Amino acid sequence: MQAPRRLNDFWMLRWHYERGDTRADPQFPAASALVVWWTEEYDAVCGALAE
């Protein structure tokens, strides 16, 4: 199950705050948008993962 892992994989935040490495900062808005999509499509996602 690749997708649920991505839902909480905010490695770019660890890079930013723990490493002080800001190279991944531009990727964060797109990655965090997945949380909105998963939330809006919760029933469909649950149904798909239960199959």
mmCIF entry with sequence, helices, sheets and N, C-alpha, C, O atoms, coordinates in Angstrom:
data_MODEL
# 
_entry.id   MODEL 
# 
_entity.id                         1 
_entity.type                       polymer 
_entity.pdbx_number_of_molecules   1 
# 
_entity_poly.entity_id                      1 
_entity_poly.type                           'polypeptide(L)' 
_entity_poly.nstd_linkage                   no 
_entity_poly.nstd_monomer                   no 
_entity_poly.pdbx_seq_one_letter_code       MQAPRRLNDFWMLRWHYERGDTRADPQFPAASALVVWWTEEYDAVCGALAE 
_entity_poly.pdbx_seq_one_letter_code_can   MQAPRRLNDFWMLRWHYERGDTRADPQFPAASALVVWWTEEYDAVCGALAE 
_entity_poly.pdbx_strand_id                 A 
# 
loop_
_entity_poly_seq.entity_id 
_entity_poly_seq.num 
_entity_poly_seq.mon_id 
_entity_poly_seq.hetero 
1 1  MET n 
1 2  GLN n 
1 3  ALA n 
1 4  PRO n 
1 5  ARG n 
1 6  ARG n 
1 7  LEU n 
1 8  ASN n 
1 9  ASP n 
1 10 PHE n 
1 11 TRP n 
1 12 MET n 
1 13 LEU n 
1 14 ARG n 
1 15 TRP n 
1 16 HIS n 
1 17 TYR n 
1 18 GLU n 
1 19 ARG n 
1 20 GLY n 
1 21 ASP n 
1 22 THR n 
1 23 ARG n 
1 24 ALA n 
1 25 ASP n 
1 26 PRO n 
1 27 GLN n 
1 28 PHE n 
1 29 PRO n 
1 30 ALA n 
1 31 ALA n 
1 32 SER n 
1 33 ALA n 
1 34 LEU n 
1 35 VAL n 
1 36 VAL n 
1 37 TRP n 
1 38 TRP n 
1 39 THR n 
1 40 GLU n 
1 41 GLU n 
1 42 TYR n 
1 43 ASP n 
1 44 ALA n 
1 45 VAL n 
1 46 CYS n 
1 47 GLY n 
1 48 ALA n 
1 49 LEU n 
1 50 ALA n 
1 51 GLU n 
# 
_struct_asym.id          A 
_struct_asym.entity_id   1 
# 
loop_
_struct_conf.conf_type_id 
_struct_conf.id 
_struct_conf.pdbx_PDB_helix_id 
_struct_conf.beg_label_comp_id 
_struct_conf.beg_label_asym_id 
_struct_conf.beg_label_seq_id 
_struct_conf.pdbx_beg_PDB_ins_code 
_struct_conf.end_label_comp_id 
_struct_conf.end_label_asym_id 
_struct_conf.end_label_seq_id 
_struct_conf.pdbx_end_PDB_ins_code 
_struct_conf.beg_auth_comp_id 
_struct_conf.beg_auth_asym_id 
_struct_conf.beg_auth_seq_id 
_struct_conf.end_auth_comp_id 
_struct_conf.end_auth_asym_id 
_struct_conf.end_auth_seq_id 
_struct_conf.pdbx_PDB_helix_class 
_struct_conf.details 
_struct_conf.pdbx_PDB_helix_length 
HELX_P HELX_P1 AA1 GLN A 2  ? LEU A 7  ? GLN A 2  LEU A 7  1 ? 6  
HELX_P HELX_P2 AA2 TRP A 11 ? ARG A 14 ? TRP A 11 ARG A 14 1 ? 4  
HELX_P HELX_P3 AA3 TRP A 15 ? ARG A 19 ? TRP A 15 ARG A 19 3 ? 5  
HELX_P HELX_P4 AA4 ASP A 25 ? GLN A 27 ? ASP A 25 GLN A 27 5 ? 3  
HELX_P HELX_P5 AA5 PHE A 28 ? GLU A 40 ? PHE A 28 GLU A 40 1 ? 13 
HELX_P HELX_P6 AA6 TYR A 42 ? ALA A 50 ? TYR A 42 ALA A 50 1 ? 9  
# 
_struct_conf_type.id          HELX_P 
_struct_conf_type.criteria    ? 
_struct_conf_type.reference   ? 
# 
loop_
_atom_site.group_PDB 
_atom_site.id 
_atom_site.type_symbol 
_atom_site.label_atom_id 
_atom_site.label_alt_id 
_atom_site.label_comp_id 
_atom_site.label_asym_id 
_atom_site.label_entity_id 
_atom_site.label_seq_id 
_atom_site.pdbx_PDB_ins_code 
_atom_site.Cartn_x 
_atom_site.Cartn_y 
_atom_site.Cartn_z 
_atom_site.occupancy 
_atom_site.B_iso_or_equiv 
_atom_site.pdbx_formal_charge 
_atom_site.auth_seq_id 
_atom_site.auth_comp_id 
_atom_site.auth_asym_id 
_atom_site.auth_atom_id 
_atom_site.pdbx_PDB_model_num 
ATOM 1   N N  . MET A 1 1  ? 0.825   -1.192 0.000  1.00 0.00 ? 1  MET A N  1 
ATOM 2   C CA . MET A 1 1  ? 0.000   0.000  0.000  1.00 0.00 ? 1  MET A CA 1 
ATOM 3   C C  . MET A 1 1  ? 0.866   1.251  0.000  1.00 0.00 ? 1  MET A C  1 
ATOM 4   O O  . MET A 1 1  ? 1.210   1.771  1.061  1.00 0.00 ? 1  MET A O  1 
ATOM 5   N N  . GLN A 1 2  ? 1.200   1.709  -1.123 1.00 0.00 ? 2  GLN A N  1 
ATOM 6   C CA . GLN A 1 2  ? 2.052   2.889  -1.261 1.00 0.00 ? 2  GLN A CA 1 
ATOM 7   C C  . GLN A 1 2  ? 1.348   4.176  -0.854 1.00 0.00 ? 2  GLN A C  1 
ATOM 8   O O  . GLN A 1 2  ? 1.938   5.007  -0.163 1.00 0.00 ? 2  GLN A O  1 
ATOM 9   N N  . ALA A 1 3  ? 0.114   4.354  -1.262 1.00 0.00 ? 3  ALA A N  1 
ATOM 10  C CA . ALA A 1 3  ? -0.581  5.624  -1.049 1.00 0.00 ? 3  ALA A CA 1 
ATOM 11  C C  . ALA A 1 3  ? -0.742  6.016  0.418  1.00 0.00 ? 3  ALA A C  1 
ATOM 12  O O  . ALA A 1 3  ? -0.430  7.158  0.753  1.00 0.00 ? 3  ALA A O  1 
ATOM 13  N N  . PRO A 1 4  ? -1.215  5.133  1.327  1.00 0.00 ? 4  PRO A N  1 
ATOM 14  C CA . PRO A 1 4  ? -1.356  5.568  2.717  1.00 0.00 ? 4  PRO A CA 1 
ATOM 15  C C  . PRO A 1 4  ? -0.034  5.987  3.337  1.00 0.00 ? 4  PRO A C  1 
ATOM 16  O O  . PRO A 1 4  ? 0.006   6.882  4.181  1.00 0.00 ? 4  PRO A O  1 
ATOM 17  N N  . ARG A 1 5  ? 1.035   5.347  2.923  1.00 0.00 ? 5  ARG A N  1 
ATOM 18  C CA . ARG A 1 5  ? 2.340   5.728  3.442  1.00 0.00 ? 5  ARG A CA 1 
ATOM 19  C C  . ARG A 1 5  ? 2.664   7.166  3.044  1.00 0.00 ? 5  ARG A C  1 
ATOM 20  O O  . ARG A 1 5  ? 3.232   7.914  3.839  1.00 0.00 ? 5  ARG A O  1 
ATOM 21  N N  . ARG A 1 6  ? 2.314   7.551  1.842  1.00 0.00 ? 6  ARG A N  1 
ATOM 22  C CA . ARG A 1 6  ? 2.564   8.908  1.368  1.00 0.00 ? 6  ARG A CA 1 
ATOM 23  C C  . ARG A 1 6  ? 1.764   9.952  2.134  1.00 0.00 ? 6  ARG A C  1 
ATOM 24  O O  . ARG A 1 6  ? 2.180   11.107 2.234  1.00 0.00 ? 6  ARG A O  1 
ATOM 25  N N  . LEU A 1 7  ? 0.630   9.553  2.670  1.00 0.00 ? 7  LEU A N  1 
ATOM 26  C CA . LEU A 1 7  ? -0.233  10.486 3.376  1.00 0.00 ? 7  LEU A CA 1 
ATOM 27  C C  . LEU A 1 7  ? 0.490   11.137 4.550  1.00 0.00 ? 7  LEU A C  1 
ATOM 28  O O  . LEU A 1 7  ? 0.284   12.320 4.821  1.00 0.00 ? 7  LEU A O  1 
ATOM 29  N N  . ASN A 1 8  ? 1.318   10.393 5.236  1.00 0.00 ? 8  ASN A N  1 
ATOM 30  C CA . ASN A 1 8  ? 2.003   10.960 6.392  1.00 0.00 ? 8  ASN A CA 1 
ATOM 31  C C  . ASN A 1 8  ? 3.512   11.034 6.204  1.00 0.00 ? 8  ASN A C  1 
ATOM 32  O O  . ASN A 1 8  ? 4.255   11.143 7.180  1.00 0.00 ? 8  ASN A O  1 
ATOM 33  N N  . ASP A 1 9  ? 3.959   10.977 4.985  1.00 0.00 ? 9  ASP A N  1 
ATOM 34  C CA . ASP A 1 9  ? 5.394   11.028 4.692  1.00 0.00 ? 9  ASP A CA 1 
ATOM 35  C C  . ASP A 1 9  ? 5.802   12.454 4.351  1.00 0.00 ? 9  ASP A C  1 
ATOM 36  O O  . ASP A 1 9  ? 5.893   12.825 3.181  1.00 0.00 ? 9  ASP A O  1 
ATOM 37  N N  . PHE A 1 10 ? 6.042   13.233 5.372  1.00 0.00 ? 10 PHE A N  1 
ATOM 38  C CA . PHE A 1 10 ? 6.461   14.613 5.169  1.00 0.00 ? 10 PHE A CA 1 
ATOM 39  C C  . PHE A 1 10 ? 7.958   14.749 5.410  1.00 0.00 ? 10 PHE A C  1 
ATOM 40  O O  . PHE A 1 10 ? 8.406   15.562 6.219  1.00 0.00 ? 10 PHE A O  1 
ATOM 41  N N  . TRP A 1 11 ? 8.716   13.935 4.690  1.00 0.00 ? 11 TRP A N  1 
ATOM 42  C CA . TRP A 1 11 ? 10.166  13.942 4.850  1.00 0.00 ? 11 TRP A CA 1 
ATOM 43  C C  . TRP A 1 11 ? 10.751  15.326 4.607  1.00 0.00 ? 11 TRP A C  1 
ATOM 44  O O  . TRP A 1 11 ? 11.780  15.677 5.186  1.00 0.00 ? 11 TRP A O  1 
ATOM 45  N N  . MET A 1 12 ? 10.094  16.123 3.745  1.00 0.00 ? 12 MET A N  1 
ATOM 46  C CA . MET A 1 12 ? 10.642  17.441 3.449  1.00 0.00 ? 12 MET A CA 1 
ATOM 47  C C  . MET A 1 12 ? 10.601  18.360 4.675  1.00 0.00 ? 12 MET A C  1 
ATOM 48  O O  . MET A 1 12 ? 11.411  19.280 4.784  1.00 0.00 ? 12 MET A O  1 
ATOM 49  N N  . LEU A 1 13 ? 9.670   18.117 5.591  1.00 0.00 ? 13 LEU A N  1 
ATOM 50  C CA . LEU A 1 13 ? 9.662   18.890 6.840  1.00 0.00 ? 13 LEU A CA 1 
ATOM 51  C C  . LEU A 1 13 ? 10.830  18.497 7.732  1.00 0.00 ? 13 LEU A C  1 
ATOM 52  O O  . LEU A 1 13 ? 11.452  19.347 8.369  1.00 0.00 ? 13 LEU A O  1 
ATOM 53  N N  . ARG A 1 14 ? 11.124  17.197 7.773  1.00 0.00 ? 14 ARG A N  1 
ATOM 54  C CA . ARG A 1 14 ? 12.298  16.762 8.555  1.00 0.00 ? 14 ARG A CA 1 
ATOM 55  C C  . ARG A 1 14 ? 13.571  17.366 7.978  1.00 0.00 ? 14 ARG A C  1 
ATOM 56  O O  . ARG A 1 14 ? 14.438  17.828 8.719  1.00 0.00 ? 14 ARG A O  1 
ATOM 57  N N  . TRP A 1 15 ? 13.678  17.359 6.666  1.00 0.00 ? 15 TRP A N  1 
ATOM 58  C CA . TRP A 1 15 ? 14.865  17.958 6.053  1.00 0.00 ? 15 TRP A CA 1 
ATOM 59  C C  . TRP A 1 15 ? 14.968  19.431 6.423  1.00 0.00 ? 15 TRP A C  1 
ATOM 60  O O  . TRP A 1 15 ? 16.048  19.920 6.755  1.00 0.00 ? 15 TRP A O  1 
ATOM 61  N N  . HIS A 1 16 ? 13.842  20.136 6.366  1.00 0.00 ? 16 HIS A N  1 
ATOM 62  C CA . HIS A 1 16 ? 13.853  21.573 6.641  1.00 0.00 ? 16 HIS A CA 1 
ATOM 63  C C  . HIS A 1 16 ? 14.219  21.867 8.096  1.00 0.00 ? 16 HIS A C  1 
ATOM 64  O O  . HIS A 1 16 ? 15.113  22.669 8.366  1.00 0.00 ? 16 HIS A O  1 
ATOM 65  N N  . TYR A 1 17 ? 13.522  21.214 9.034  1.00 0.00 ? 17 TYR A N  1 
ATOM 66  C CA . TYR A 1 17 ? 13.687  21.564 10.447 1.00 0.00 ? 17 TYR A CA 1 
ATOM 67  C C  . TYR A 1 17 ? 14.802  20.819 11.153 1.00 0.00 ? 17 TYR A C  1 
ATOM 68  O O  . TYR A 1 17 ? 15.473  21.398 12.006 1.00 0.00 ? 17 TYR A O  1 
ATOM 69  N N  . GLU A 1 18 ? 15.021  19.566 10.830 1.00 0.00 ? 18 GLU A N  1 
ATOM 70  C CA . GLU A 1 18 ? 16.059  18.799 11.512 1.00 0.00 ? 18 GLU A CA 1 
ATOM 71  C C  . GLU A 1 18 ? 17.436  18.987 10.873 1.00 0.00 ? 18 GLU A C  1 
ATOM 72  O O  . GLU A 1 18 ? 18.451  19.026 11.568 1.00 0.00 ? 18 GLU A O  1 
ATOM 73  N N  . ARG A 1 19 ? 17.460  19.103 9.557  1.00 0.00 ? 19 ARG A N  1 
ATOM 74  C CA . ARG A 1 19 ? 18.735  19.211 8.849  1.00 0.00 ? 19 ARG A CA 1 
ATOM 75  C C  . ARG A 1 19 ? 19.087  20.641 8.454  1.00 0.00 ? 19 ARG A C  1 
ATOM 76  O O  . ARG A 1 19 ? 20.236  20.947 8.139  1.00 0.00 ? 19 ARG A O  1 
ATOM 77  N N  . GLY A 1 20 ? 18.075  21.511 8.476  1.00 0.00 ? 20 GLY A N  1 
ATOM 78  C CA . GLY A 1 20 ? 18.323  22.874 8.008  1.00 0.00 ? 20 GLY A CA 1 
ATOM 79  C C  . GLY A 1 20 ? 18.528  22.921 6.500  1.00 0.00 ? 20 GLY A C  1 
ATOM 80  O O  . GLY A 1 20 ? 19.149  23.849 5.983  1.00 0.00 ? 20 GLY A O  1 
ATOM 81  N N  . ASP A 1 21 ? 18.007  21.921 5.797  1.00 0.00 ? 21 ASP A N  1 
ATOM 82  C CA . ASP A 1 21 ? 18.170  21.796 4.351  1.00 0.00 ? 21 ASP A CA 1 
ATOM 83  C C  . ASP A 1 21 ? 16.869  22.246 3.689  1.00 0.00 ? 21 ASP A C  1 
ATOM 84  O O  . ASP A 1 21 ? 15.844  21.583 3.840  1.00 0.00 ? 21 ASP A O  1 
ATOM 85  N N  . THR A 1 22 ? 16.894  23.332 2.977  1.00 0.00 ? 22 THR A N  1 
ATOM 86  C CA . THR A 1 22 ? 15.674  23.897 2.402  1.00 0.00 ? 22 THR A CA 1 
ATOM 87  C C  . THR A 1 22 ? 15.454  23.530 0.927  1.00 0.00 ? 22 THR A C  1 
ATOM 88  O O  . THR A 1 22 ? 14.544  24.065 0.293  1.00 0.00 ? 22 THR A O  1 
ATOM 89  N N  . ARG A 1 23 ? 16.266  22.636 0.378  1.00 0.00 ? 23 ARG A N  1 
ATOM 90  C CA . ARG A 1 23 ? 16.130  22.295 -1.039 1.00 0.00 ? 23 ARG A CA 1 
ATOM 91  C C  . ARG A 1 23 ? 14.779  21.684 -1.376 1.00 0.00 ? 23 ARG A C  1 
ATOM 92  O O  . ARG A 1 23 ? 14.301  21.857 -2.497 1.00 0.00 ? 23 ARG A O  1 
ATOM 93  N N  . ALA A 1 24 ? 14.152  20.983 -0.455 1.00 0.00 ? 24 ALA A N  1 
ATOM 94  C CA . ALA A 1 24 ? 12.873  20.327 -0.739 1.00 0.00 ? 24 ALA A CA 1 
ATOM 95  C C  . ALA A 1 24 ? 11.669  21.215 -0.428 1.00 0.00 ? 24 ALA A C  1 
ATOM 96  O O  . ALA A 1 24 ? 10.535  20.804 -0.673 1.00 0.00 ? 24 ALA A O  1 
ATOM 97  N N  . ASP A 1 25 ? 11.879  22.396 0.094  1.00 0.00 ? 25 ASP A N  1 
ATOM 98  C CA . ASP A 1 25 ? 10.774  23.277 0.465  1.00 0.00 ? 25 ASP A CA 1 
ATOM 99  C C  . ASP A 1 25 ? 9.746   23.494 -0.649 1.00 0.00 ? 25 ASP A C  1 
ATOM 100 O O  . ASP A 1 25 ? 8.549   23.493 -0.362 1.00 0.00 ? 25 ASP A O  1 
ATOM 101 N N  . PRO A 1 26 ? 10.156  23.678 -1.893 1.00 0.00 ? 26 PRO A N  1 
ATOM 102 C CA . PRO A 1 26 ? 9.157   23.891 -2.956 1.00 0.00 ? 26 PRO A CA 1 
ATOM 103 C C  . PRO A 1 26 ? 8.233   22.689 -3.186 1.00 0.00 ? 26 PRO A C  1 
ATOM 104 O O  . PRO A 1 26 ? 7.163   22.844 -3.775 1.00 0.00 ? 26 PRO A O  1 
ATOM 105 N N  . GLN A 1 27 ? 8.629   21.495 -2.730 1.00 0.00 ? 27 GLN A N  1 
ATOM 106 C CA . GLN A 1 27 ? 7.814   20.306 -2.919 1.00 0.00 ? 27 GLN A CA 1 
ATOM 107 C C  . GLN A 1 27 ? 6.690   20.197 -1.887 1.00 0.00 ? 27 GLN A C  1 
ATOM 108 O O  . GLN A 1 27 ? 5.723   19.465 -2.101 1.00 0.00 ? 27 GLN A O  1 
ATOM 109 N N  . PHE A 1 28 ? 6.809   20.912 -0.785 1.00 0.00 ? 28 PHE A N  1 
ATOM 110 C CA . PHE A 1 28 ? 5.857   20.743 0.306  1.00 0.00 ? 28 PHE A CA 1 
ATOM 111 C C  . PHE A 1 28 ? 4.411   21.094 -0.058 1.00 0.00 ? 28 PHE A C  1 
ATOM 112 O O  . PHE A 1 28 ? 3.515   20.333 0.306  1.00 0.00 ? 28 PHE A O  1 
ATOM 113 N N  . PRO A 1 29 ? 4.133   22.197 -0.750 1.00 0.00 ? 29 PRO A N  1 
ATOM 114 C CA . PRO A 1 29 ? 2.724   22.497 -1.056 1.00 0.00 ? 29 PRO A CA 1 
ATOM 115 C C  . PRO A 1 29 ? 2.012   21.377 -1.819 1.00 0.00 ? 29 PRO A C  1 
ATOM 116 O O  . PRO A 1 29 ? 0.860   21.061 -1.520 1.00 0.00 ? 29 PRO A O  1 
ATOM 117 N N  . ALA A 1 30 ? 2.677   20.786 -2.787 1.00 0.00 ? 30 ALA A N  1 
ATOM 118 C CA . ALA A 1 30 ? 2.051   19.708 -3.550 1.00 0.00 ? 30 ALA A CA 1 
ATOM 119 C C  . ALA A 1 30 ? 1.850   18.466 -2.683 1.00 0.00 ? 30 ALA A C  1 
ATOM 120 O O  . ALA A 1 30 ? 0.812   17.810 -2.771 1.00 0.00 ? 30 ALA A O  1 
ATOM 121 N N  . ALA A 1 31 ? 2.825   18.143 -1.857 1.00 0.00 ? 31 ALA A N  1 
ATOM 122 C CA . ALA A 1 31 ? 2.716   16.968 -0.993 1.00 0.00 ? 31 ALA A CA 1 
ATOM 123 C C  . ALA A 1 31 ? 1.619   17.153 0.053  1.00 0.00 ? 31 ALA A C  1 
ATOM 124 O O  . ALA A 1 31 ? 0.860   16.226 0.336  1.00 0.00 ? 31 ALA A O  1 
ATOM 125 N N  . SER A 1 32 ? 1.543   18.330 0.614  1.00 0.00 ? 32 SER A N  1 
ATOM 126 C CA . SER A 1 32 ? 0.532   18.565 1.646  1.00 0.00 ? 32 SER A CA 1 
ATOM 127 C C  . SER A 1 32 ? -0.873  18.622 1.047  1.00 0.00 ? 32 SER A C  1 
ATOM 128 O O  . SER A 1 32 ? -1.851  18.383 1.755  1.00 0.00 ? 32 SER A O  1 
ATOM 129 N N  . ALA A 1 33 ? -0.984  18.931 -0.233 1.00 0.00 ? 33 ALA A N  1 
ATOM 130 C CA . ALA A 1 33 ? -2.294  18.939 -0.888 1.00 0.00 ? 33 ALA A CA 1 
ATOM 131 C C  . ALA A 1 33 ? -2.902  17.544 -0.917 1.00 0.00 ? 33 ALA A C  1 
ATOM 132 O O  . ALA A 1 33 ? -4.122  17.403 -0.994 1.00 0.00 ? 33 ALA A O  1 
ATOM 133 N N  . LEU A 1 34 ? -2.069  16.515 -0.856 1.00 0.00 ? 34 LEU A N  1 
ATOM 134 C CA . LEU A 1 34 ? -2.590  15.150 -0.818 1.00 0.00 ? 34 LEU A CA 1 
ATOM 135 C C  . LEU A 1 34 ? -3.459  14.923 0.409  1.00 0.00 ? 34 LEU A C  1 
ATOM 136 O O  . LEU A 1 34 ? -4.427  14.165 0.341  1.00 0.00 ? 34 LEU A O  1 
ATOM 137 N N  . VAL A 1 35 ? -3.139  15.556 1.518  1.00 0.00 ? 35 VAL A N  1 
ATOM 138 C CA . VAL A 1 35 ? -3.940  15.406 2.733  1.00 0.00 ? 35 VAL A CA 1 
ATOM 139 C C  . VAL A 1 35 ? -5.360  15.892 2.480  1.00 0.00 ? 35 VAL A C  1 
ATOM 140 O O  . VAL A 1 35 ? -6.322  15.259 2.915  1.00 0.00 ? 35 VAL A O  1 
ATOM 141 N N  . VAL A 1 36 ? -5.494  17.004 1.784  1.00 0.00 ? 36 VAL A N  1 
ATOM 142 C CA . VAL A 1 36 ? -6.814  17.539 1.460  1.00 0.00 ? 36 VAL A CA 1 
ATOM 143 C C  . VAL A 1 36 ? -7.568  16.551 0.585  1.00 0.00 ? 36 VAL A C  1 
ATOM 144 O O  . VAL A 1 36 ? -8.739  16.266 0.835  1.00 0.00 ? 36 VAL A O  1 
ATOM 145 N N  . TRP A 1 37 ? -6.907  16.026 -0.438 1.00 0.00 ? 37 TRP A N  1 
ATOM 146 C CA . TRP A 1 37 ? -7.560  15.077 -1.341 1.00 0.00 ? 37 TRP A CA 1 
ATOM 147 C C  . TRP A 1 37 ? -8.005  13.828 -0.586 1.00 0.00 ? 37 TRP A C  1 
ATOM 148 O O  . TRP A 1 37 ? -9.149  13.397 -0.729 1.00 0.00 ? 37 TRP A O  1 
ATOM 149 N N  . TRP A 1 38 ? -7.115  13.240 0.218  1.00 0.00 ? 38 TRP A N  1 
ATOM 150 C CA . TRP A 1 38 ? -7.466  12.033 0.973  1.00 0.00 ? 38 TRP A CA 1 
ATOM 151 C C  . TRP A 1 38 ? -8.657  12.298 1.881  1.00 0.00 ? 38 TRP A C  1 
ATOM 152 O O  . TRP A 1 38 ? -9.528  11.440 2.023  1.00 0.00 ? 38 TRP A O  1 
ATOM 153 N N  . THR A 1 39 ? -8.706  13.469 2.492  1.00 0.00 ? 39 THR A N  1 
ATOM 154 C CA . THR A 1 39 ? -9.804  13.808 3.390  1.00 0.00 ? 39 THR A CA 1 
ATOM 155 C C  . THR A 1 39 ? -11.115 13.947 2.616  1.00 0.00 ? 39 THR A C  1 
ATOM 156 O O  . THR A 1 39 ? -12.149 13.439 3.048  1.00 0.00 ? 39 THR A O  1 
ATOM 157 N N  . GLU A 1 40 ? -11.072 14.623 1.493  1.00 0.00 ? 40 GLU A N  1 
ATOM 158 C CA . GLU A 1 40 ? -12.281 14.816 0.692  1.00 0.00 ? 40 GLU A CA 1 
ATOM 159 C C  . GLU A 1 40 ? -12.783 13.502 0.091  1.00 0.00 ? 40 GLU A C  1 
ATOM 160 O O  . GLU A 1 40 ? -13.987 13.329 -0.099 1.00 0.00 ? 40 GLU A O  1 
ATOM 161 N N  . GLU A 1 41 ? -11.894 12.603 -0.201 1.00 0.00 ? 41 GLU A N  1 
ATOM 162 C CA . GLU A 1 41 ? -12.235 11.324 -0.842 1.00 0.00 ? 41 GLU A CA 1 
ATOM 163 C C  . GLU A 1 41 ? -12.176 10.158 0.137  1.00 0.00 ? 41 GLU A C  1 
ATOM 164 O O  . GLU A 1 41 ? -11.942 9.019  -0.267 1.00 0.00 ? 41 GLU A O  1 
ATOM 165 N N  . TYR A 1 42 ? -12.385 10.434 1.410  1.00 0.00 ? 42 TYR A N  1 
ATOM 166 C CA . TYR A 1 42 ? -12.216 9.428  2.465  1.00 0.00 ? 42 TYR A CA 1 
ATOM 167 C C  . TYR A 1 42 ? -13.010 8.139  2.206  1.00 0.00 ? 42 TYR A C  1 
ATOM 168 O O  . TYR A 1 42 ? -12.464 7.039  2.290  1.00 0.00 ? 42 TYR A O  1 
ATOM 169 N N  . ASP A 1 43 ? -14.283 8.285  1.897  1.00 0.00 ? 43 ASP A N  1 
ATOM 170 C CA . ASP A 1 43 ? -15.114 7.088  1.676  1.00 0.00 ? 43 ASP A CA 1 
ATOM 171 C C  . ASP A 1 43 ? -14.625 6.267  0.497  1.00 0.00 ? 43 ASP A C  1 
ATOM 172 O O  . ASP A 1 43 ? -14.574 5.039  0.574  1.00 0.00 ? 43 ASP A O  1 
ATOM 173 N N  . ALA A 1 44 ? -14.267 6.925  -0.581 1.00 0.00 ? 44 ALA A N  1 
ATOM 174 C CA . ALA A 1 44 ? -13.767 6.211  -1.758 1.00 0.00 ? 44 ALA A CA 1 
ATOM 175 C C  . ALA A 1 44 ? -12.443 5.523  -1.471 1.00 0.00 ? 44 ALA A C  1 
ATOM 176 O O  . ALA A 1 44 ? -12.211 4.400  -1.918 1.00 0.00 ? 44 ALA A O  1 
ATOM 177 N N  . VAL A 1 45 ? -11.584 6.192  -0.731 1.00 0.00 ? 45 VAL A N  1 
ATOM 178 C CA . VAL A 1 45 ? -10.282 5.610  -0.378 1.00 0.00 ? 45 VAL A CA 1 
ATOM 179 C C  . VAL A 1 45 ? -10.473 4.393  0.510  1.00 0.00 ? 45 VAL A C  1 
ATOM 180 O O  . VAL A 1 45 ? -9.854  3.354  0.278  1.00 0.00 ? 45 VAL A O  1 
ATOM 181 N N  . CYS A 1 46 ? -11.320 4.506  1.522  1.00 0.00 ? 46 CYS A N  1 
ATOM 182 C CA . CYS A 1 46 ? -11.585 3.367  2.400  1.00 0.00 ? 46 CYS A CA 1 
ATOM 183 C C  . CYS A 1 46 ? -12.131 2.192  1.618  1.00 0.00 ? 46 CYS A C  1 
ATOM 184 O O  . CYS A 1 46 ? -11.733 1.048  1.839  1.00 0.00 ? 46 CYS A O  1 
ATOM 185 N N  . GLY A 1 47 ? -13.044 2.474  0.706  1.00 0.00 ? 47 GLY A N  1 
ATOM 186 C CA . GLY A 1 47 ? -13.610 1.424  -0.113 1.00 0.00 ? 47 GLY A CA 1 
ATOM 187 C C  . GLY A 1 47 ? -12.568 0.753  -0.983 1.00 0.00 ? 47 GLY A C  1 
ATOM 188 O O  . GLY A 1 47 ? -12.563 -0.471 -1.118 1.00 0.00 ? 47 GLY A O  1 
ATOM 189 N N  . ALA A 1 48 ? -11.703 1.527  -1.561 1.00 0.00 ? 48 ALA A N  1 
ATOM 190 C CA . ALA A 1 48 ? -10.665 0.983  -2.434 1.00 0.00 ? 48 ALA A CA 1 
ATOM 191 C C  . ALA A 1 48 ? -9.647  0.149  -1.660 1.00 0.00 ? 48 ALA A C  1 
ATOM 192 O O  . ALA A 1 48 ? -9.173  -0.875 -2.152 1.00 0.00 ? 48 ALA A O  1 
ATOM 193 N N  . LEU A 1 49 ? -9.318  0.586  -0.457 1.00 0.00 ? 49 LEU A N  1 
ATOM 194 C CA . LEU A 1 49 ? -8.322  -0.138 0.344  1.00 0.00 ? 49 LEU A CA 1 
ATOM 195 C C  . LEU A 1 49 ? -8.914  -1.392 0.970  1.00 0.00 ? 49 LEU A C  1 
ATOM 196 O O  . LEU A 1 49 ? -8.182  -2.327 1.293  1.00 0.00 ? 49 LEU A O  1 
ATOM 197 N N  . ALA A 1 50 ? -10.220 -1.420 1.144  1.00 0.00 ? 50 ALA A N  1 
ATOM 198 C CA . ALA A 1 50 ? -10.869 -2.576 1.752  1.00 0.00 ? 50 ALA A CA 1 
ATOM 199 C C  . ALA A 1 50 ? -11.063 -3.720 0.757  1.00 0.00 ? 50 ALA A C  1 
ATOM 200 O O  . ALA A 1 50 ? -11.274 -4.863 1.161  1.00 0.00 ? 50 ALA A O  1 
ATOM 201 N N  . GLU A 1 51 ? -10.993 -3.425 -0.519 1.00 0.00 ? 51 GLU A N  1 
ATOM 202 C CA . GLU A 1 51 ? -11.222 -4.460 -1.538 1.00 0.00 ? 51 GLU A CA 1 
ATOM 203 C C  . GLU A 1 51 ? -10.077 -5.428 -1.606 1.00 0.00 ? 51 GLU A C  1 
ATOM 204 O O  . GLU A 1 51 ? -10.104 -6.362 -2.407 1.00 0.00 ? 51 GLU A O  1 
# 
